[in-house]
């Protein structure tokens, strides 16, 4: 629906400017080309919105799993481990 409104406004604007002599062929091509490119981008964005939403849901679930507190803890009488890094 947005694409139809965008094209209608673009064509109206182009014809308005052409009528008053403030528009050339290159300007017309630029306006219509920009309009088509914008509508294509919006269409692709609307198609991939569902995929992006599901990916964000999976990411949120992953962070919830990572954020759980540990159930296995060291004993209070555990000895501290000492180690050296040999490079």
QUIGI-V123157 format. One record per residue. N is the residue number from 1. PHI is phi in whole degrees, 0 to 359 (* if undefined). BURIAL is # if it has 9 or more other C-alpha atoms within 8 Angstrom, else .. D_CENTER is the distance of its C-alpha to the mean C-alpha in Angstrom with 1 decimal. Layout:
N;PHI;BURIAL;D_CENTER / N;PHI;BURIAL;D_CENTER
This chain:
1;*;.;20.6 / 2;298;.;18.4 / 3;298;.;19.0 / 4;295;.;22.7 / 5;296;.;22.9 / 6;298;#;21.0 / 7;294;#;23.5 / 8;297;.;26.4 / 9;294;.;25.8 / 10;296;#;25.4 / 11;294;#;28.6 / 12;297;.;30.4 / 13;296;.;29.5 / 14;297;#;30.5 / 15;292;.;33.8 / 16;297;.;34.5 / 17;293;#;34.2 / 18;294;#;36.2 / 19;297;.;38.9 / 20;270;.;39.4 / 21;76;.;39.4 / 22;257;.;36.5 / 23;220;#;34.5 / 24;249;.;35.1 / 25;296;.;34.0 / 26;297;.;31.5 / 27;295;.;29.9 / 28;297;#;29.6 / 29;296;.;28.0 / 30;297;.;25.5 / 31;296;#;24.6 / 32;292;#;24.4 / 33;296;.;22.4 / 34;295;.;19.8 / 35;297;#;19.7 / 36;297;#;19.3 / 37;294;.;16.5 / 38;296;.;14.6 / 39;293;#;15.3 / 40;295;.;14.3 / 41;297;.;10.8 / 42;294;.;10.6 / 43;296;.;12.3 / 44;296;.;10.1 / 45;296;.;7.0 / 46;290;.;9.7 / 47;291;.;11.1 / 48;272;.;8.4 / 49;296;.;7.6 / 50;296;.;10.9 / 51;297;.;10.4 / 52;296;.;7.5 / 53;297;.;9.9 / 54;293;.;12.8 / 55;294;.;11.7 / 56;294;.;11.3 / 57;295;.;14.7 / 58;295;.;16.2 / 59;296;.;15.3 / 60;296;.;16.9 / 61;297;.;19.9 / 62;297;.;20.3 / 63;292;.;20.5 / 64;294;.;23.0 / 65;293;.;25.1 / 66;292;.;25.2 / 67;282;.;26.1 / 68;296;.;29.2 / 69;290;.;32.4 / 70;290;.;34.8 / 71;266;.;37.6 / 72;263;.;39.8 / 73;244;.;41.2 / 74;290;.;44.0 / 75;292;.;47.5 / 76;291;.;48.8 / 77;263;.;51.6 / 78;291;.;49.4 / 79;273;.;50.3 / 80;293;.;47.9 / 81;276;.;46.9 / 82;247;.;47.7 / 83;215;.;46.4 / 84;241;.;46.4 / 85;263;.;43.9 / 86;252;.;45.9 / 87;250;.;44.2
